[in-house]
Amino acid sequence: MDLQLQDQHVLITGGSRGIGLACARQFLAEGARVTLVGRDSGHLQAARISLLEQQPDRADAIRLLSADLRDPVAAQAMVEQAQAATPAGLGPVDALVNCAGAARRTPPDELTPAAWHEAMQAKFFSYLHVIDPLVKQMAARGRGVIVNVVGMGGKVASPIHLPGGSANAALMLASSGLAAAYAGQGVRVNVVNPAQTRTERLDEGLLAEARLQGITPQQALDRINQRHPMGRIAEPREIADAVCFLASARASYVNGAVLSIDGGLSYVDSSMSALTLVNKWAIPAGVSTPQCNPAGTAGTVGTGCFNYVSTSTSGGSNLYSPKWTWNVSASYRYDMGDGMTLTPRMGYAYIGSQWAYPTYQASTDLIAARGLLQGSITFDMCELKAEVYVTNLAYKFYVAGQNGKNELYGAPREYGVRLTKKF
């Protein structure tokens, strides 16, 4: 598939190593021209050599710029230099790919307020210092693409990546807001969230994880691989392929997206290990004293004491949350003329089975899977929109939860009319 990136100028921050370098390699293969930005000129020169080893005829399509993007003045000067009509520049930037900066992974008991500030400077502001001038220039030209490589740490909290995860979450929010703000001016902004990827930066995270768990870095890597449904972590090239697509004309209607690339790691398969607990509902009324002393131990047994009954369970999967949920819908838009449209839509939502209690009994405590139909009809006319909707269209009865041995059984349905006017 031709991504239509021929001669496009792609500015890649953090382009000297890891995912950024992999992106540069893929863009060059698609015929684009690239400007690589990094703090270390030595790493940039090494990146250039690496790229030319595979594509020796693309020397004129590569530019290197050294800048500390935590400094807004330095970032602004870099943007101007990259777009200059001189040998150092390649002209207006068509696509910006942000990979620069990463917060140091640190065990929580080693964190300081300075570490939180440093994380925001390293990841959040290093991106925004480049985005701010370029998104405005792209909007003035009426076209442009920004792809921010962020990370799953902004969606799934990790004890060794709390400051960095906070910066990632802020970047996702900023990216979504900018996507909405500049869409009408021809600029698209999207986010790619890789999980662990085989880069130099991963080694730093493995060292922190090893210190936290008291294991070796190789054991930390083995544990990460075991947690992944695909049995391994991602390669930089696999992230770069998605970045190239989002930056291309083939993704012309993809805007404000947050794409998770984790090999299915975010798939829900909850489980609970074996445990022993006390059933407080079995305590007789009026008993308020501590547990009776076990037989053979010293001490006086108080009046009204009670030997609490413990229950053991082997645990199980899908406790409190369904293993599978999915939705599918179909709609058709009728053009009625004079700016009026009518759109009927049908949807089907499936919610998988789940256990209701940790000490579950297969005969009584499984909330069965269910599938529900829903429908709506939307009428659009200029600034006015009216929607008639109904959930649980087939009026299906099902068990939605449990309270003790009582099942919450019924056929909940919501229906109504929504009216919207644009001002």
N, C-alpha and C positions, 0 to 999 in steps of 0.2 A: 504494500500500500504506500503510495506516494504521500508523504506528510506535508508537501508543499513548503518546505523550509529552505529551498535553494536560495542562497545569497542573503538570507535573513541574518541580522546582527543580533546575537544572543549574548547578553552580559551575565556571567556566572560568578557570583560571589562565593568564596570558599571553593574555588575551582581548581586548586592545586592538588587536592587529595580526596580520597573517599568517594562519596556520592557525587560531589561537584565535578571531580575529574572524570568519573564515568559518564556524567551528563555531557561534558565537553566532547568526549570521544563519540558519543551517539549523535550529537548535533553535527559534528564534522562529517560523520558518515552519511548524514542526510543532506549534505551540501551547504550547511549554514556556516557563517563566520562567527568566531567566538572571541570574547574578551574575558580572560581569566583574572580574577581579583583575589589577592591574598595578602597577608601581612609579611610573610617570609619570602623574600625574592629568590632565595635558594630553592625553596619548594616549588615556586612558580617555574623556574628554569628547568627543574627536574620534570615537572609536569609537561612542559613543552617538548622535551626530549622524548618522553614516553609516548606522547601523541604522534610525533613525527616518525617514530619507529614503525607505527602501524599505517600511517598515512603520510608518507614523505612528500607528497605533492601538494600538501595543504599549508605550507609554511606561511604563505601570504594571508591566510585566513585566521591566523592566531595572533592575538595581542595579549600582553601581560602588563598588569598594573598592580603596584604594591600600595596598600593603604590600610590604615587602622580604622575600620568602619564604626568603632565605638565613638569616634570623634566626628560629629556632624559636619564640621568644616572640611575635614579630610575626605569624608564621603562625598560631599558636594563637588569638591575639586576633582575627585576620581570620575564622577559621572560626566562632568564637563570634558575631561580629557578623553574618556572613552568614546565620546560622540564627536570629537573634533575632526575637522576635515584635514588632518595632518597624518604623517606616517604613524603617529602614536595612536590614532583613533580609527574607528571603522564607520563613523557616521551615526545617525540616529539609531537608538536601540529599539528593536522590534519586540524582543522578549527579554524579560528579566527573570533569572532563576536564582533564588536566594538559598544558599547552602552554608553561608559563613556563620561562624560562631557556634559555640557549644558550651553549656554550663558544666563545670566540673562535677562529676558524680562523687558524692560525699556521704558517708554514713550519717544518720540524723544527729547522733551525739557529738559529731565533729562540726556541725553547722554553727555559723555566727551570723549576726546581722549583715556583716560585710559580704558574706557568701551570697546572701539573697540579692543584694545590690549588684554584685558582680555578675550574677546570672542574668539579670535583666539587661545589663549593659552588653554582655557577651552575645545574647541571643535576640532579645526583643528589640533593643535600640539599634543594634548593628543592622537589622533588617529594615527598620523604619527609616533610618538615616538615608538609605538608598531608595526605598520605595517612594518617600515623600516627593523628592524632585522629579523622579521618573514618571510616576503616575500622572502628575500634572502635565508634564510635557507630552506624554502619550495621549492624554485627553485632548490637548490642544491640537494634535495631529489627527485625532479621530480614530486611532487604532493603537493597539498594544496588548501585550499579555504579560502577566506576572504569575509565576509559580513559586510558592513558598514551600520549601522542604522543611517541615516542622518536626514531627515525631509523635509517637503514641504516648509519650510521657505527659502530654497535655490532656489526654483523655483517661488514662489509667495511671493512678498514682503509684509511684515506686518509692520505697523508703530511702533509697540512695540517690534519688533524682528529684527531690522536692523543689528546690529553687528553679532548676531547669524545666521541670514540668509546669510550674507556674508561668514561666516565660512562654512556654509552648502554648498553653491555654490562652494567654493574652494575644499571641500571634494569630491563633485561629479566629478569635473574635474580631480582631482588627481586619483580618483578611476578608471575612464574610461581610463586614461593614463596608469596606472599600469596594468589594465586588458589587454591592447594591448601589453605592454612591456613584460609581463611574460606568456602570453598564450602559447607560444611555449615551455615553460619549465614546463608545467603541472600545472600551478597555475591559478585559476579563481578568479576574483574580481568582486563583484556585490554590488549594493546599494539598500537599502530599504528606501523609503521616506514615513513615516507615517504622516498623518494629526494629528489633536488633538486626544490624546489617554488618557484614564482615568488612569492617574498615579499621584503620589504625585507632580511631576513637573508641572502638569497642574494647580494645585492650585496657584502656583506662577504667572503663566501667567494670570489667572483669576483676581488676585489682581491688576496686572498692567493694564489690560483691564478695570477693574472697575474704577480705578483712572482716566484713560484717558477719559472714557465716563461719569463719574459722576454717576455710578450706583452701585448696590451691586454685589458681586461675583456670587451669584445665578442667578441674572438677566443676567450677562455676559455669564454664562453657558447655560441658556435658549436660548439666542440669537445664540450661536454657534450651538446648537442642531437644531434650526429652519433653519439654513443655509444649513444643510446637507441633501442631497436627501433622506437618509435613516432615518432621524429624530433623529439621535444619533451620538455620536462620537465612535471611535473604542475602543475595549477592548485590553489590552496587549497581551492576548492569540492569538488574531487574527493576530497581527503583528508577534508573535513568530512562528506561523504555516508557514508563508511565509519564514521566516529566516531559519527554519529547512529544508525546501525544497531546498532552494538555496544552503545550505551547504552540501546537500546530493549528492550521486552519481546519483540520479534521475534527477538532473539538470546538468548533465555532459557537456551539450553543451550551457549552459547559462553563458555568460561571458560578462562583460562590461555593463550589464543591469542596468537601473535605474527604479526600480519598485515603482510606486506611489500607496499607499494604503490609499485612501481617501474617499471610499464609493461613488465615483462618483462626488465628490465636484468640480473637475476640469472640469466637463461637462459645455459647454458654453450655457448660456441662457441669453443673454444680454437684458437689458431693460432700458428705460429712463422714468423718472417721468414727470408729467405735467410741462409745462413751457410756458412763454410768451416771444416772441422775436420780433425784428424789422426787417422787410424785407427791407434790404438796396437797393435791386434792384428796389423798388417802389419809390425811391426818385427821383424827376425830375432832369434833367441835369442842372448844374449850381448852384444848391443849396449847399451852404457851411456854412451857418450860423447855430447857434444852433436851437434846436427845439423851436417852438413857445410856448409862455406862455399859459398854460391851461386857459380856460375861467374862469373869476372871480378872477384871481390872479394879483398882482401888477406887473408893469414893462412895458416897451415899447416894442412892437413887431417890430423887425427889418425887413428891406426890404429883401425879398427873403427867409424868414424863412419858415419852413415847418413842419406841424404836422405829425410826423412819424406815420405810421400805424403799429400797433402791431398785432401779430397773436398769438393765443393760441392753444395749442395742449395738448392732454391728454396723450401723450407719447405712448409707446408700446414696444413690444418685438422684438428681433432680428434686432436691429438697427445697421447697418454697418458691422455686422458679421453674418454668417449663424449659425443656431442653430445646424445643423448636418453636419458633413463631415465624410466620411469613404472611405476606399479603400479595394479592394480585388484583388488578383492576383493568377494566376496559372502558373506553369512552369514545364517542363519536361527535364531532362538532358539525352542526348544520348551519350553513350560512343562509340567513333569511333575507339578506339584502338590507340596505339602508343602515349598515353598521350594527345589525342585530344578529345574534347567534343563539342557538339552543344546543346545549350539550347534555345528553343523558349519560350517566356513568353507573356501572355496576362493579362492585368489589366483593372479594371473598377474603376473610381473615381467618387464619388457622392458629390456634393456641394449643401447644402440646400438653401432654399429661404431666402431673407433678404430684409429689407426695406432700401431705399436709403437716406431718409431724415427724420428728426425728425417731420416735419409737413407733413407727408406723406398722400397721397390719395391712397386708396386701388386700384383704377382703373389704376393709372399711375406709382406709385412709388415702386411697388414690383418687385424686381429682382427674377425671377422664379428659382426654383431648376434646376439643370442640371446634367447629368451623361455622362461621357466621356470614350471612350475606348482608350487604348494605347497598343502598342505591341513592342516587340523587339526580335531579334535573336542574340545570343552571341556565338562566336566561340572561344574556348580556345585551345591553343597549347603551353605547357610549359610556357615560360615567355611572350608569346604574347597573346593578347586578342583583338578581333574585335567585335564591337557591332553595328548593324543596328537598329535604333529605330524610332518610329513615335508616336506622340501624336495626340489626336482627330482623331483616326483612321477612324471613320465613317464620318468625315468631317461635323460635326454637327454645325448648326448655333444657336447661343444663345446670350442673352443680358448679357454682362459682367459688365456693370456699367452704370451710368447716368451722364450727365453734363447738369444741367438745365432740360429742357424737352427733351433733345436729348439723345437717348439711344445709347450706344456703342454696336453695333450689328455686329456680324460676326462669322467666323469659324476659329479662330486662330489655327494654326497647326505648330508643330515643328518636323522636321525630319533630320536625318543625320547619320553620322558614327563616332563612337568613337574608337580610336586605343590606346592600352595601352601596354607598354613593361616594364617588371620588370628588374631592374639592381641590 
